[in-house]
Amino acid sequence: MVRHGQSTANAKGVWQGQMEFPLSEDGRLQAALAGKALAREPFEALYSSPLARAFETATIIARESGFREEIVPLDGLSERHGGVLEGHTWAEQERLDPAFAKKFLSLPEEDRWAFAGAETDEEVMERFEAAISEIRERHPEGTRIVVVSHGGAMRAFLRDRFGPDVLPGTHRAANASITRIGWGRNGTGPELLDLASTLHLPGEEGPDKTRTE
């Protein structure tokens, strides 16, 4: 599971949600490095959120890893719809509507999404889990699959599956980081094998602590 490379909005601290932004030049380099890393672990299928920053990341991964099959877009892998948060930096939110910003920060995380008119974790999980289930049903057990998605949606999935200590607070998996999950090993459910690895990215050391999605 790979988070997309840095987008032009990430570079400016803009909350993207389901708005469209392309990868930055740094993001394209990150995606290429992720592809080179994944080339050492041959995979048989590649799925992506249809949002441009994710699908471009998947395209670069395919090129750099030598993957020749179709990249399959699935809507369920898209980022959380961000409501009124979309298209703004947090500094802009505080300037445009200080009362909203203060109230937002005072609420528990799940209540914040509803207050902002965004998708709740429950809504994100309903479609994200359905997408993961669809992917797993398409392939025999043991197939190595790459899924390219987004910081917020991935965080909701990982915390639901593996507990609240995974990416706590405002942590997100870093851009172009690789998270490895194993299903069916020793007859168990999913295992978190590697969380948001950035060993393939120069100068990176773990989860990104940004608010932006």
N, C-alpha and C positions, 0 to 999 in steps of 0.2 A: 504494500500500500504506500503510494508516493504522493506527497503533497506537491502541487504544481510549483514551478519555479517562480521567482519573484516577478510580480507584475508591475506595471507602471504605477498602479494605485498603491501597492505595497510599499514601493519606494517613497511615496509621498505621505504614507500613513492614512490613506483613505480607506474607509470601510466599504468593501465592494458588494458583499452579499451576492445577489444574482445579476448585478450589473456587469457589463462586458468591458474588460480592459485587457490589452495584450501583454505578453511578457516584456519585461525590460531586457536590455542587452545582457545584464547580469543574470536575469532569469533564464535566458536561453543558454548561457554558459552553464548554469547550475543544472539545467535539464540534460545537457550533453554529458556532464560528469555523472549524473545519475544513470544515464543510459550506458555509459562505459562500465560503471560498477555492476549494473544488472547483466551486462554481456558475460560476466564471469559466472552467472547463475542462470543458464538458459531457461527461458520460460516459454509456455505454449499458448498463452492467450493474453490479450491486452485490452483492458476496458478503461473507459474514461468518462468523467463528467463531460457533457457537451459544451460547457462554458469555455470560451476561447483560450483562456490562460491555462486550463487543464488539458484541453485537447491538443494545443500546440506543444505542451510538455510531453504528452504521450507520443506525438508525432516525432519529436526529437529523440525521445527514448528509443522508439522503434528504429530510427535511422542509425543511431549510435550503437545499438545492441545487435543490429543485423536481423531484427524481427521483420519477417516478410508477409505476415498474415494481416487480416483486416483489424483495424482498431475499432472496437465496438463502443459507441456512445450510449450511456444509460442516464436518463433524466434523474433517477433516484440518487445518483452520486453527486448531484449539484450541491453548491454551497447553500447554507441557510439563507432564506430570504430575510433581509435585515430591516424591513419596515423603514421608519424614518431615519435610521442610522445610515442607510445606503447613500454613498456619494459624498460623504463628509468625513473630515478628520474629527477626532474627539475635541480638539481645540475649537473647531468651528461649531460643534454642537453646544459647547459651553458658552460660546459667544452669542449664538443665535437664540438659544433658549436656556438660560441658566437654571430656571426652575425645573425644566425637564431633566437636565443633566444631573442636578442634585438629587431629584427623586429617583432617577434611574440607578444611581450609585448606592442609594439607601436600600434598595430592594434585594432580596435573594436572587441568585442568578436566573432561575427559571421564571420568576415573576418579571424580571427585566425584559425578557423577550416579548411577552404579551403586552407589557406596558408600551413598548416601542413599536407595536404592530408587526413584530417579527415572528417567524416560525418558532414554536417552542421546541424543546428537545424531543418531546413526545412526537411532534409532527415530523421533525427531521428523521427520527429513528424509524418511524413507520415506513417511509419511502427508502431510506438507506438500507435498512435490514432487508426489505423486499428485494432491492437490487443485489445485495450480497447473496441472498438465497437463490435468486435467479441465476447468478453467475455460477454458484456451486452446483446447481442442478444441471447445468449445461455440460459439465466436465466430470470425468471419473475422479474418484478419490485419489489424491496424490499428484494431481496436475499442478504445475507451478504457474500461478497467474499473477499478473501485475495489474493493479487498480490505481488509477490516478484521480485524486479527488482534492479536497479543500480542507483548510485548517479547522474551521468550525464544525463541519459535518463529521470529519474524522474524529475530532475530539469527543463529540457527543457519542459516537459509536464506541470508541475505545473506553470511555468512562462507563458506559452502560455495560460493556462486556467484561471489563477488568477492574472496575471499582474507581471511586472518587480520588484515589491517590495518583491516578494516571493523569498527567497534564492538569494539575490543580490550578486554582486561581484563574489568571488570564493567560496561562501558558497555551501555546499552540505548537504543534510540530513545526520545525523550521522549514522554510521553502526548500523543496527538492530533497527533503529528508526521506529516508526509507524505513518503514515499519514492517516487520516480518511477523506473520501470524501463521501458526500451524493448526490445521484441523485434523481430527481423527487419529492423532498420534497416540498409541497405547490405548485406544478405545475411549479417549477423553474428549471433552469439548475443545473449543479453541484455546490455544496457548499463545501468550504474547512472548515471542522469541527475541525481539529486538525493537525498542521504542525509539522512533524518530532519529535514527542513526544519520550522522552527518560526516562520517569518517572519509567519505569520498569528496567532501567539499572543503577546500582550503580555508582555514581560519574559522571554522564552525565547530561548536562544542556542545551541541545538544538542543533541547527544545527552545523555541523562540518565545520570548515573554511579551509579545506585542498584543494589543487589543484587536488589531485589524484582522479582518478575515478576507 
